[in-house]
Amino acid sequence: MALYAQQFFDDVIELPLHPYVIVGDALYASPQPNSPLRLRIDFAPTIRHSEYDGLRLRVVHPEQGVLDIAILRFADHGTFARRDTARDLVPGRDGYAVIRDWHAQSSQPPWHGADGTGLRTAIEQYAHFWFPPPAVSRPAARPVAQPTPVTSASRTR
């Protein structure tokens, strides 16, 4: 079963990173124009096959390779808090704060019920650190007109 990555990134995370493209189960973004750095976001696997407990963010340079990796866990960002509460799942129980793509017959994507607000905020903060917005150029300050000094001779005329 596919993770429906395009839907996940478009509908759940709703990132303001443009341009970006989804290839397989990964998002590739170029958040800063003319920068060689790229951001890759994919699902972070657990030790179980086809089970994921967060998102893995990587900053990639075309010549130097991976510069940084960060893992954003679903549990840390409340992504499945409502779903897990409804299923009576708590930390330490099997299935808590993970998605699995084991069930091909399911009509819902494996991340159904996810709340991407916490993840989106964390991704935006991470991207802002690695891809700061370009400095806004301000017009040069015009010199302020200085008052003409008044001498005592000019006052008596």
Salt bridges, closest charged atoms under 4 A:
ASP42 OD2 - ARG40 NH2 3.20
ASP42 OD2 - ARG56 NH2 2.97
ASP42 OD2 - ARG58 NH2 3.28
GLU51 OE2 - ARG48 NH1 3.44
GLU51 OE2 - ARG100 NE 2.59
ASP53 OD1 - ARG73 NH1 2.72
ASP84 OD1 - ARG83 NE 2.91
ASP94 OD1 - ARG48 NH1 2.55
ASP94 OD1 - ARG100 NH2 2.52
